[in-house]
Amino acid sequence: MLKRNQFRLLGDHMLTGRSALVTGGSRGIGAAIAKRLAGEGANVAITYARSADRAEAVVEEMTALGVRALALRAEATDVDALRAATARVASAFGGLDILVNNAGIAPYGPFEDVTVDDVDRTLAIHARAAFVLVQAAVPHMTAGGRIVGIGSSLVERVPYPGWALYAMSKSALVGLTKGLARDLGPRGITVNLVHPGSTDTEMNPADGPGADEERGFTALGRYCDPEDVAATVAHLVGDGGRNTTGAAFVVDAGAVA
C-alpha cells in the first residue's frame, strides 16, 4: 500500500516517452507536479532559484521511478537563464512536450507599502517569465504539446486585504493563457491554467498562522495538498486534456464557490 504523497509509475504510464519542464520544482506544488509527471512516465527537468540540495533530492526521487530527470538553476527574473535552461532541457531530452510555469512568490502586505520595485519583480516572476519560457519552449514542441500555468484562486476572489499585487500578477496569466491558446491552437499545442487555493506548503502551511481562517473560506473546510494540484495538471497534459485549451481550473476546496 502506498503511503500518502508517495509516487510510482501509474496505470498505463500515459506520459512515457514525453519530456517536461517544471519551473520552481524543488519544493511545494512544483515538486509535487514534477514527481507526478515522472510517476506517469515522463522525463522531467525542474528549475530552482536557490536550494541545489533540495532540487537534487527531487531529481533522485524521480530517477528512482525509472525516468530521466535533471535540475537546472535559473532565477525567474533572469531571462537569459530561462532561455538557456529551456534549450538545455530540449537538448538533453531530444525535445520538449510539456511546460509547466509554476515558479512564484507570495508578496503580501499593506497596499501603501508596495514599491515599484516590488511590482516589477512580482510581474517579472509571474508574468514575464511565463511569456519568455513559452517563447523559448514552443520551437521545441510539436503537435500534442502542452503548456500549463499555475495561477491562484485569488484571481477569482480576494477575501481579505494585502494581496492586491499578488492577485494582479496572477491575473495576467488569464489573458496570457487565452491569447496563447489562440496563437498555438493551429499548431496542436494546448495552453491551460490551474488556480490553486490554500495549499499545504512551506509558503502557506496548513498549521500556520491564519490557516483556520483560510479553511473557513472553503466549502469543504480544508486545505488542499500539493498532490491535488498535480493531479489536475497531469490530466491536462495527458490524453484527457487534448481538447481542452484556453481554460482555467480552480483547485481550492471550494473557496470561490
C-alpha positions as CSV (number, residue, x, y, z in Angstrom):
1,M,0.0,0.0,0.0
2,L,1.4,3.4,-1.0
3,K,1.6,6.0,1.7
4,R,0.2,9.5,1.1
5,N,2.5,11.7,-1.1
6,Q,4.4,8.7,-2.5
7,F,4.6,8.3,-6.2
8,R,5.0,5.4,-8.5
9,L,4.6,4.7,-12.2
10,L,0.9,4.9,-12.6
11,G,-1.5,2.8,-14.6
12,D,-0.8,2.9,-18.3
13,H,2.2,5.3,-17.9
14,M,0.4,7.8,-20.0
15,L,3.3,10.2,-20.4
16,T,6.0,7.6,-21.2
17,G,8.4,9.0,-23.8
18,R,7.4,12.6,-23.2
19,S,9.6,15.3,-21.7
20,A,8.6,18.0,-19.3
21,L,10.0,21.2,-17.8
22,V,8.5,22.4,-14.4
23,T,9.8,25.7,-13.1
24,G,10.2,26.2,-9.4
25,G,10.2,22.4,-8.9
26,S,12.4,22.0,-5.9
27,R,9.5,22.2,-3.3
28,G,5.8,22.6,-2.7
29,I,3.4,22.5,-5.7
30,G,6.2,22.4,-8.2
31,A,7.9,19.4,-6.7
32,A,4.5,17.6,-6.5
33,I,3.8,18.3,-10.2
34,A,7.3,17.2,-11.2
35,K,7.0,13.9,-9.3
36,R,3.5,13.2,-10.6
37,L,4.6,13.6,-14.2
38,A,7.6,11.4,-13.5
39,G,5.2,8.9,-12.0
40,E,3.3,8.9,-15.2
41,G,6.5,8.1,-17.1
42,A,7.7,11.5,-18.3
43,N,11.3,12.6,-18.3
44,V,11.3,15.7,-16.2
45,A,13.5,18.7,-15.7
46,I,13.0,21.3,-12.9
47,T,14.3,24.7,-12.3
48,Y,15.2,26.2,-8.9
49,A,16.4,29.5,-7.6
50,R,18.5,28.7,-4.5
51,S,18.5,25.3,-3.0
52,A,20.5,22.9,-5.1
53,D,20.3,20.2,-2.4
54,R,16.5,20.2,-2.4
55,A,16.4,20.2,-6.2
56,E,18.7,17.2,-6.4
57,A,16.6,15.4,-3.8
58,V,13.6,15.8,-6.1
59,V,15.6,14.6,-9.0
60,E,16.7,11.5,-7.1
61,E,13.0,10.7,-6.3
62,M,12.1,11.0,-10.0
63,T,15.0,8.9,-11.3
64,A,14.1,6.2,-8.8
65,L,10.9,5.9,-10.8
66,G,12.9,4.8,-13.9
67,V,12.8,8.1,-15.8
68,R,15.4,10.7,-16.7
69,A,15.5,13.8,-14.6
70,L,17.6,16.9,-14.1
71,A,17.7,20.1,-12.1
72,L,18.8,23.5,-13.5
73,R,19.4,26.7,-11.6
74,A,17.5,29.5,-13.2
75,E,16.2,32.6,-11.5
76,A,12.7,33.5,-12.8
77,T,13.9,37.1,-13.1
78,D,16.8,36.2,-15.4
79,V,15.6,36.0,-19.0
80,D,18.9,34.6,-20.3
81,A,18.9,31.9,-17.7
82,L,15.4,30.8,-18.5
83,R,16.1,30.6,-22.2
84,A,19.3,28.7,-21.6
85,A,17.5,26.2,-19.3
86,T,14.8,25.5,-21.8
87,A,17.4,24.9,-24.6
88,R,19.3,22.6,-22.3
89,V,16.2,20.5,-21.4
90,A,15.3,20.2,-25.1
91,S,18.8,19.1,-26.0
92,A,19.0,16.6,-23.1
93,F,15.6,15.0,-23.7
94,G,15.5,15.4,-27.5
95,G,12.7,17.8,-27.5
96,L,10.1,19.3,-25.1
97,D,6.5,18.2,-24.9
98,I,5.3,19.8,-21.6
99,L,5.9,23.1,-20.0
100,V,4.6,23.9,-16.5
101,N,5.1,27.5,-15.5
102,N,4.9,27.2,-11.7
103,A,7.7,29.3,-10.2
104,G,6.3,32.1,-8.0
105,I,6.5,34.2,-4.9
106,A,3.8,35.4,-2.5
107,P,4.1,39.2,-1.9
108,Y,1.8,40.2,0.9
109,G,1.3,43.4,2.9
110,P,-0.4,46.8,3.0
111,F,-1.1,48.3,-0.4
112,E,0.5,51.6,0.6
113,D,3.8,49.8,1.4
114,V,4.2,48.2,-2.1
115,T,7.1,49.7,-4.0
116,V,7.6,50.0,-7.8
117,D,10.5,47.5,-7.4
118,D,8.1,45.1,-5.7
119,V,5.7,45.5,-8.6
120,D,8.4,45.0,-11.2
121,R,9.9,41.9,-9.5
122,T,6.5,40.2,-9.0
123,L,5.4,40.8,-12.6
124,A,8.7,39.6,-13.8
125,I,8.4,36.3,-11.9
126,H,4.8,35.6,-12.5
127,A,4.0,37.1,-16.0
128,R,7.2,37.9,-17.9
129,A,8.9,34.7,-17.1
130,A,5.9,32.7,-18.2
131,F,5.9,34.6,-21.6
132,V,9.6,34.1,-22.1
133,L,9.5,30.4,-21.3
134,V,6.7,29.8,-23.7
135,Q,8.6,31.6,-26.4
136,A,11.7,29.5,-25.7
137,A,9.8,26.2,-25.4
138,V,7.4,26.3,-28.4
139,P,10.2,25.9,-31.1
140,H,11.0,22.6,-29.5
141,M,7.3,21.4,-29.3
142,T,5.3,19.5,-31.9
143,A,1.6,18.9,-32.2
144,G,0.4,17.5,-28.9
145,G,2.5,19.9,-26.8
146,R,1.1,21.0,-23.5
147,I,1.6,24.3,-21.6
148,V,0.1,24.8,-18.1
149,G,0.4,27.9,-15.9
150,I,-0.1,27.9,-12.2
151,G,-2.1,30.9,-11.1
152,S,-4.1,31.4,-7.9
153,S,-7.7,31.3,-6.7
154,L,-7.1,34.9,-5.6
155,V,-7.6,35.7,-9.3
156,E,-11.3,34.7,-8.8
157,R,-11.8,36.1,-5.3
158,V,-9.6,38.1,-2.8
159,P,-11.3,37.6,0.6
160,Y,-9.1,39.9,2.6
161,P,-6.6,42.8,2.1
162,G,-2.9,42.7,1.4
163,W,-3.0,40.6,-1.7
164,A,-3.6,43.2,-4.5
165,L,-0.1,42.9,-6.1
166,Y,-0.2,39.1,-6.0
167,A,-3.7,38.9,-7.4
168,M,-2.8,41.4,-10.2
169,S,0.3,39.4,-11.2
170,K,-1.5,36.1,-11.3
171,S,-4.5,37.6,-13.2
172,A,-2.1,38.4,-16.0
173,L,-1.8,34.7,-16.7
174,V,-5.5,34.5,-17.6
175,G,-5.0,36.8,-20.6
176,L,-1.8,35.1,-21.5
177,T,-3.5,31.7,-21.4
178,K,-6.4,32.7,-23.6
179,G,-4.2,34.6,-26.1
180,L,-1.7,31.7,-26.4
181,A,-4.5,29.2,-26.8
182,R,-5.4,31.1,-30.0
183,D,-1.8,31.5,-31.1
184,L,-0.8,27.9,-30.6
185,G,-4.1,26.1,-31.3
186,P,-3.3,25.8,-35.1
187,R,0.0,24.0,-34.1
188,G,-1.9,21.5,-32.0
189,I,-0.5,22.8,-28.7
190,T,-2.9,23.4,-25.7
191,V,-2.5,26.1,-23.1
192,N,-4.3,26.0,-19.8
193,L,-4.2,27.4,-16.3
194,V,-4.6,25.9,-12.8
195,H,-5.6,28.1,-9.9
196,P,-4.6,26.6,-6.5
197,G,-6.3,27.8,-3.4
198,S,-4.9,27.4,0.1
199,T,-2.4,24.6,-0.3
200,D,-0.3,23.0,2.4
201,T,3.2,24.0,1.5
202,E,6.1,25.8,3.3
203,M,4.8,29.0,1.8
204,N,1.4,28.5,3.4
205,P,1.3,25.6,5.9
206,A,-2.0,24.2,7.0
207,D,-0.9,24.6,10.6
208,G,0.4,28.2,10.2
209,P,-1.0,31.5,11.5
210,G,-4.3,32.3,9.8
211,A,-4.7,28.8,8.4
212,D,-8.0,28.2,10.3
213,E,-9.4,31.5,8.8
214,E,-8.4,30.3,5.3
215,R,-10.1,26.9,5.9
216,G,-13.2,28.9,6.9
217,F,-13.4,30.4,3.4
218,T,-13.7,26.9,1.7
219,A,-16.8,24.9,1.1
220,L,-15.0,21.7,2.2
221,G,-13.4,23.2,5.3
222,R,-9.9,22.0,4.4
223,Y,-6.6,22.9,2.8
224,C,-5.6,21.3,-0.5
225,D,-2.5,19.1,-0.8
226,P,0.1,19.9,-3.5
227,E,-0.8,16.5,-5.0
228,D,-4.3,17.7,-5.6
229,V,-3.0,20.4,-7.9
230,A,-0.5,18.0,-9.5
231,A,-3.4,15.6,-10.4
232,T,-5.2,18.4,-12.3
233,V,-2.0,19.3,-14.2
234,A,-1.4,15.6,-15.0
235,H,-4.9,15.4,-16.5
236,L,-4.4,18.5,-18.7
237,V,-1.0,17.3,-20.1
238,G,-2.2,13.8,-20.7
239,D,-4.5,12.4,-23.4
240,G,-7.6,13.5,-21.4
241,G,-6.6,17.2,-21.9
242,R,-6.2,17.0,-25.7
243,N,-9.3,19.0,-26.4
244,T,-9.0,21.5,-23.5
245,T,-7.3,24.8,-24.1
246,G,-7.6,28.4,-23.1
247,A,-9.3,27.3,-19.8
248,A,-8.7,27.8,-16.1
249,F,-9.4,25.2,-13.4
250,V,-9.7,26.1,-9.7
251,V,-8.4,23.6,-7.1
252,D,-9.3,25.3,-3.9
253,A,-11.7,23.1,-1.8
254,G,-14.5,25.4,-2.9
255,A,-13.1,28.8,-1.7
256,V,-14.6,30.6,-4.7
257,A,-17.8,28.5,-4.9
